[in-house]
Amino acid sequence: MPISVAAFLTYALLLLAGLGLTLGPIIEQATAAPVTLQGVVWMALIALAIFSITMVWQRKQAGRGFAMALTTILFPAGPYVALTLGNWLPGLPFIILALALLRGLSGSRARAWLSEV
């Protein structure tokens, strides 16, 4: 398994764990209103993370596209953290991680490893 694929799986599993841990307030909102924008976004992110992990784990070609889509979520996270904390430095690791994962996933080793149809 290429290091970029292992790094993506680590990122995706940590993202899935983080989404699961922050699901409590979303469920509390569901008692007041059955459909909220935040709930829909959370469920879509959870579904994308689970589906991406499954596709990459099975070494499917389509998994690479889903992995890259899940990685692009990090791009808005960088400026959001930077604006929230009032300093650009804490948001920089998110953007660097996104660029490194995208470069690794688009490389030849990851493309060769994710080769099943």
Backbone hydrogen bonds in HBPLUS format (Angstrom, degrees):
<---DONOR---> <-ACCEPTOR-->    atom                        ^
c    i                          cat <-CA-CA->   ^        H-A-AA   ^      H-
h    n   atom  resd res      DA  || num        DHA   H-A  angle D-A-AA Bond
n    s   type  num  typ     dist DA aas  dist angle  dist       angle   num
A0005-VAL N   A0002-PRO O   3.15 MM   3  5.42 124.2  2.47 101.8 114.9     1
A0006-ALA N   A0002-PRO O   3.07 MM   4  6.43 161.0  2.11 153.0 158.6     2
A0007-ALA N   A0003-ILE O   2.82 MM   4  5.97 153.5  1.89 145.0 152.6     3
A0008-PHE N   A0004-SER O   2.94 MM   4  6.11 151.0  2.02 137.8 145.6     4
A0009-LEU N   A0005-VAL O   2.93 MM   4  6.19 163.8  1.95 150.6 154.6     5
A0010-THR N   A0006-ALA O   3.00 MM   4  6.21 154.4  2.07 144.5 151.5     6
A0011-TYR N   A0007-ALA O   2.92 MM   4  6.14 162.9  1.95 148.5 153.2     7
A0012-ALA N   A0008-PHE O   2.76 MM   4  5.97 166.8  1.78 160.4 163.9     8
A0013-LEU N   A0009-LEU O   2.94 MM   4  6.02 159.3  1.98 145.0 150.5     9
A0014-LEU N   A0010-THR O   2.98 MM   4  6.15 157.0  2.03 148.5 154.9    10
A0015-LEU N   A0011-TYR O   2.85 MM   4  6.06 154.6  1.91 149.5 157.2    11
A0016-LEU N   A0012-ALA O   2.88 MM   4  6.06 156.8  1.93 145.3 151.7    12
A0017-ALA N   A0013-LEU O   2.94 MM   4  6.13 154.0  2.01 142.5 149.5    13
A0018-GLY N   A0014-LEU O   2.90 MM   4  6.10 157.4  1.95 146.0 152.4    14
A0019-LEU N   A0015-LEU O   2.88 MM   4  6.13 156.6  1.94 149.9 156.2    15
A0020-GLY N   A0016-LEU O   2.96 MM   4  6.12 152.5  2.04 142.7 150.5    16
A0021-LEU N   A0017-ALA O   2.93 MM   4  6.16 152.0  2.01 147.7 154.9    17
A0022-THR N   A0018-GLY O   3.14 MM   4  6.29 142.6  2.29 141.8 150.7    18
A0023-LEU N   A0020-GLY O   3.38 MM   3  5.21 162.7  2.41 103.8 105.1    19
A0027-ILE N   A0023-LEU O   3.03 MM   4  6.31 154.6  2.10 156.3 163.0    20
A0028-GLU N   A0024-GLY O   3.03 MM   4  6.33 151.7  2.11 149.9 158.5    21
A0029-GLN N   A0025-PRO O   3.01 MM   4  6.24 145.8  2.13 140.6 148.6    22
A0030-ALA N   A0026-ILE O   3.21 MM   4  6.49 136.0  2.41 135.8 147.2    23
A0030-ALA N   A0027-ILE O   3.09 MM   3  5.01 127.4  2.38  92.2 106.3    24
A0031-THR N   A0028-GLU O   3.31 MM   3  5.63 152.1  2.40 102.9 110.3    25
A0032-ALA N   A0029-GLN O   3.08 MM   3  5.48 134.1  2.30 106.4 117.6    26
A0033-ALA N   A0029-GLN O   3.04 MM   4  6.30 170.0  2.05 160.8 163.7    27
A0040-VAL N   A0036-THR O   3.00 MM   4  6.27 156.6  2.06 151.6 157.7    28
A0041-VAL N   A0037-LEU O   2.96 MM   4  6.19 162.8  1.99 152.7 157.2    29
A0042-TRP N   A0038-GLN O   2.95 MM   4  6.09 162.3  1.99 147.2 152.3    30
A0043-MET N   A0039-GLY O   2.97 MM   4  6.11 164.2  2.00 147.3 151.6    31
A0044-ALA N   A0040-VAL O   2.95 MM   4  6.11 153.2  2.03 144.8 152.5    32
A0045-LEU N   A0041-VAL O   2.91 MM   4  6.15 156.6  1.97 151.1 157.2    33
A0046-ILE N   A0042-TRP O   2.92 MM   4  6.18 158.8  1.97 150.8 156.8    34
A0047-ALA N   A0043-MET O   2.92 MM   4  6.07 161.7  1.96 145.6 150.8    35
A0048-LEU N   A0044-ALA O   2.88 MM   4  6.05 160.0  1.92 147.4 153.1    36
A0049-ALA N   A0045-LEU O   2.89 MM   4  6.03 158.7  1.94 147.2 153.1    37
A0050-ILE N   A0046-ILE O   2.96 MM   4  6.15 169.3  1.97 153.8 156.6    38
A0051-PHE N   A0047-ALA O   2.93 MM   4  6.00 164.9  1.95 149.3 154.2    39
A0052-SER N   A0048-LEU O   2.87 MM   4  5.88 157.5  1.92 144.9 151.5    40
A0053-ILE N   A0049-ALA O   2.96 MM   4  6.10 166.5  1.98 151.5 155.1    41
A0054-THR N   A0050-ILE O   3.01 MM   4  6.15 161.6  2.04 147.2 152.5    42
A0055-MET N   A0051-PHE O   2.96 MM   4  6.14 163.7  1.98 149.5 153.7    43
A0056-VAL N   A0052-SER O   2.94 MM   4  6.08 165.2  1.96 154.5 158.4    44
A0057-TRP N   A0053-ILE O   2.87 MM   4  5.90 158.9  1.92 147.6 154.3    45
A0058-GLN N   A0054-THR O   3.07 MM   4  6.23 144.3  2.20 142.5 151.2    46
A0060-LYS N   A0055-MET O   3.11 MM   5  5.53 172.6  2.11 162.7 160.7    47
A0059-ARG N   A0056-VAL O   2.98 MM   3  4.92 158.7  2.03 104.6 110.7    48
A0116-GLU N   A0059-ARG O   2.99 MM  57  5.84 148.7  2.09 175.8 165.8    49
A0063-GLY N   A0060-LYS O   3.15 MM   3  5.26 140.0  2.32  97.9 109.1    50
A0061-GLN N   A0116-GLU O   2.85 MM  55  5.78 142.9  1.98 174.9 164.9    51
A0064-ARG N   A0061-GLN O   3.22 MM   3  5.84 150.6  2.31 113.7 119.8    52
A0066-PHE N   A0062-ALA O   3.21 MM   4  6.59 161.6  2.25 151.8 156.9    53
A0067-ALA N   A0063-GLY O   2.77 MM   4  5.89 151.1  1.86 144.5 153.3    54
A0068-MET N   A0064-ARG O   2.94 MM   4  6.15 154.4  2.01 144.4 151.0    55
A0069-ALA N   A0065-GLY O   2.95 MM   4  6.16 149.6  2.04 142.1 150.8    56
A0070-LEU N   A0066-PHE O   2.93 MM   4  6.17 155.6  1.99 147.0 153.0    57
A0071-THR N   A0067-ALA O   2.97 MM   4  6.13 142.6  2.11 140.0 150.6    58
A0072-THR N   A0068-MET O   3.13 MM   4  6.35 141.6  2.29 141.6 149.9    59
A0073-ILE N   A0070-LEU O   3.41 MM   3  5.73 158.9  2.46 103.3 109.4    60
A0074-LEU N   A0071-THR O   3.05 MM   3  5.92 165.6  2.07 125.0 128.5    61
A0075-PHE N   A0072-THR O   3.22 MM   3  5.60 149.1  2.32 106.9 114.3    62
A0077-ALA N   A0074-LEU O   3.12 MM   3  4.97 124.4  2.45  92.3 107.5    63
A0078-GLY N   A0074-LEU O   3.30 MM   4  6.58 145.0  2.43 153.8 158.3    64
A0080-TYR N   A0076-PRO O   3.17 MM   4  6.17 153.8  2.24 142.7 150.7    65
A0081-VAL N   A0077-ALA O   2.93 MM   4  6.07 163.7  1.96 151.9 155.1    66
A0082-ALA N   A0078-GLY O   2.96 MM   4  6.17 161.7  2.00 151.9 157.9    67
A0083-LEU N   A0079-PRO O   2.79 MM   4  5.92 160.1  1.83 149.6 154.2    68
A0084-THR N   A0080-TYR O   2.91 MM   4  6.01 150.7  2.00 143.8 152.5    69
A0085-LEU N   A0081-VAL O   2.98 MM   4  6.09 163.6  2.01 151.8 155.0    70
A0086-GLY N   A0082-ALA O   2.91 MM   4  5.77 122.8  2.25 134.4 148.6    71
A0087-ASN N   A0082-ALA O   3.13 MM   5  5.15 127.8  2.42 142.7 149.8    72
A0092-LEU N   A0089-LEU O   3.25 MM   3  5.36 151.2  2.34 105.0 113.2    73
A0096-ILE N   A0092-LEU O   2.99 MM   4  6.23 163.5  2.02 159.8 165.0    74
A0097-LEU N   A0093-PRO O   2.88 MM   4  5.92 160.1  1.92 144.5 150.1    75
A0098-ALA N   A0094-PHE O   3.00 MM   4  6.17 156.3  2.05 142.5 149.1    76
A0099-LEU N   A0095-ILE O   2.98 MM   4  6.19 163.5  2.00 149.6 153.7    77
A0100-ALA N   A0096-ILE O   2.92 MM   4  6.08 160.2  1.96 149.9 155.6    78
A0101-LEU N   A0097-LEU O   2.89 MM   4  6.03 162.8  1.92 150.9 155.6    79
A0102-LEU N   A0098-ALA O   2.93 MM   4  6.05 163.2  1.96 150.4 155.4    80
A0103-ARG N   A0099-LEU O   2.95 MM   4  6.04 157.4  2.00 145.0 151.4    81
A0104-GLY N   A0100-ALA O   2.93 MM   4  6.07 159.6  1.97 145.9 151.9    82
A0105-LEU N   A0101-LEU O   2.83 MM   4  5.96 159.8  1.87 150.5 156.2    83
A0106-SER N   A0102-LEU O   3.05 MM   4  6.09 137.3  2.24 138.0 147.8    84
A0107-GLY N   A0104-GLY O   3.24 MM   3  5.18 157.9  2.29  99.9 106.4    85
A0111-ARG N   A0107-GLY O   3.09 MM   4  6.22 154.8  2.16 143.2 151.1    86
A0112-ALA N   A0108-SER O   2.85 MM   4  5.96 151.4  1.94 143.5 150.6    87
A0113-TRP N   A0109-ARG O   2.98 MM   4  6.14 150.5  2.06 141.9 150.1    88
A0114-LEU N   A0110-ALA O   2.92 MM   4  6.03 157.9  1.97 148.8 154.1    89
